[in-house]
């Protein structure tokens, strides 16, 4: 799947189950450093192909994250062989892909830093009905999905008092992967659940 030979993601859509399954393994990364990372790279346009997984090397393991649809998020360990050729669903040379490391400025700054906290991220999607020919009374109605599994956030040791880029969030960017390096603050649509020393 995802153009990766012999790879099957392990998708979850519920925060509580994701934490229950992965809490122990993720807690083992506290105090370890981010050693490297890989993104799926489209060589023709020389850009990140963000439909593919985000791979982190922490300790001696690969942590492979990928988002899918609106509310699915996968974590696998050591399942992706970085040496095998990528082929996006038979696209071949039309979508030339490779694994590339050290290709994201924000993530580069986190290499070598220790992980101090990990949170699972949930998001409440809010939309407003702007057109309804069948029932015009619905126009203006606000709909909410409720908090859905959205991604994961690693917090790293700071380098200086004013270092606010000591985060790595990998999240669902609407059926693709997104990454961010700043903590989300003041957004009521976000919910973070720290899993450090948590047992469900």
SVG drawing of the C-alpha trace seen along z (x, -y; Angstrom):
<svg xmlns="http://www.w3.org/2000/svg" viewBox="-36 -34 58 42">
<polyline fill="none" stroke="black" stroke-width="0.4" points="0.0,0.0 1.0,-3.7 3.5,-2.6 5.7,-0.7 6.5,2.9 5.1,5.4 3.8,2.6 0.4,2.5 -0.4,-0.4 -2.1,0.2 -4.9,-2.3 -6.8,-3.5 -9.6,-6.0 -10.1,-6.2 -7.8,-8.0 -8.3,-5.7 -7.5,-2.5 -4.4,-4.1 -3.1,-5.0 -3.9,-1.6 -2.0,0.2 1.0,-2.1 1.4,-3.8 4.2,-1.4 6.2,-1.5 6.0,-5.3 6.9,-5.8 10.1,-3.9 11.3,-6.8 11.3,-9.3 14.9,-10.4 16.0,-9.1 17.0,-11.3 15.6,-11.8 18.4,-10.3 17.1,-10.8 13.9,-10.9 12.7,-10.2 9.9,-11.6 8.6,-10.3 10.1,-12.6 8.9,-13.4 12.1,-13.8 10.6,-15.3 9.2,-18.3 11.7,-18.1 9.1,-18.2 7.7,-16.3 5.0,-13.8 2.9,-14.0 0.6,-11.1 3.4,-8.8 4.4,-8.0 6.6,-10.1 9.4,-7.9 11.3,-8.7 14.4,-6.9 14.4,-6.9 16.9,-4.6 17.2,-1.5 13.7,-1.6 11.8,-3.1 8.5,-4.7 6.3,-4.9 3.3,-7.3 0.7,-8.0 -2.7,-9.6 -5.5,-8.5 -9.0,-9.8 -10.3,-12.3 -9.9,-10.3 -7.5,-7.4 -3.9,-7.4 -1.4,-4.6 1.7,-3.7 4.0,-0.8 7.5,0.2 10.3,1.3 8.0,2.4 9.3,0.2 12.4,1.2 14.0,-2.1 16.1,-0.3 13.2,1.0 12.0,-0.9 8.8,-3.0 6.0,-2.8 2.8,-4.8 0.1,-2.3 1.7,-1.6 2.4,-5.2 6.1,-4.4 8.1,-7.2 5.1,-9.5 5.4,-9.9 9.1,-9.2 9.6,-8.7 12.5,-8.1 13.0,-8.2 14.8,-11.4 16.2,-12.4 17.1,-15.8 14.8,-17.5 12.6,-19.5 14.1,-22.6 12.1,-22.4 12.7,-18.7 16.4,-19.1 16.6,-21.3 15.2,-18.5 17.8,-15.8 19.9,-15.0 17.5,-16.4 16.0,-14.3 12.3,-13.6 10.7,-14.9 6.9,-14.3 4.5,-12.7 0.9,-13.5 -1.8,-12.0 -3.7,-14.8 -7.4,-14.9 -9.3,-17.4 -12.9,-18.6 -13.7,-19.5 -16.3,-22.3 -18.2,-23.3 -21.0,-25.7 -23.8,-24.9 -23.7,-27.6 -26.2,-26.1 -29.2,-23.7 -31.8,-23.9 -33.8,-21.1 -34.0,-22.7 -32.9,-26.3 -33.4,-26.5 -30.2,-24.5 -28.1,-27.4 -25.9,-28.7 -26.0,-25.6 -22.8,-24.6 -21.8,-20.9 -19.1,-19.3 -17.5,-15.9 -16.4,-15.7 -12.8,-15.0 -11.3,-12.5 -7.8,-10.9 -5.7,-13.5 -2.0,-12.7 0.8,-12.6 3.1,-15.3 6.6,-14.8 8.1,-17.5 11.9,-17.9 14.3,-19.5 14.6,-23.3 17.8,-24.9 17.6,-28.3 15.0,-30.2 13.2,-31.5 13.2,-28.2 9.5,-27.6 10.2,-25.2 10.9,-22.2 7.8,-20.2 7.2,-17.8 3.5,-17.2 2.6,-14.6 -1.1,-15.0 -3.9,-14.3 -3.8,-17.1 -7.1,-16.0 -6.2,-12.6 -2.4,-13.4 0.3,-13.9 1.2,-17.2 4.1,-18.2 4.5,-21.2 7.2,-22.4 5.3,-24.7 2.9,-23.9 -0.7,-24.5 -2.1,-27.0 -5.4,-28.8 -7.2,-26.5 -10.3,-24.9 -10.6,-22.5 -7.4,-20.8 -7.1,-18.4 -3.8,-16.9 -3.5,-13.8 -0.1,-13.3 0.7,-9.5 3.8,-9.7 3.6,-7.1 -0.1,-6.5 -1.6,-3.1 -5.1,-2.5"/>
</svg>
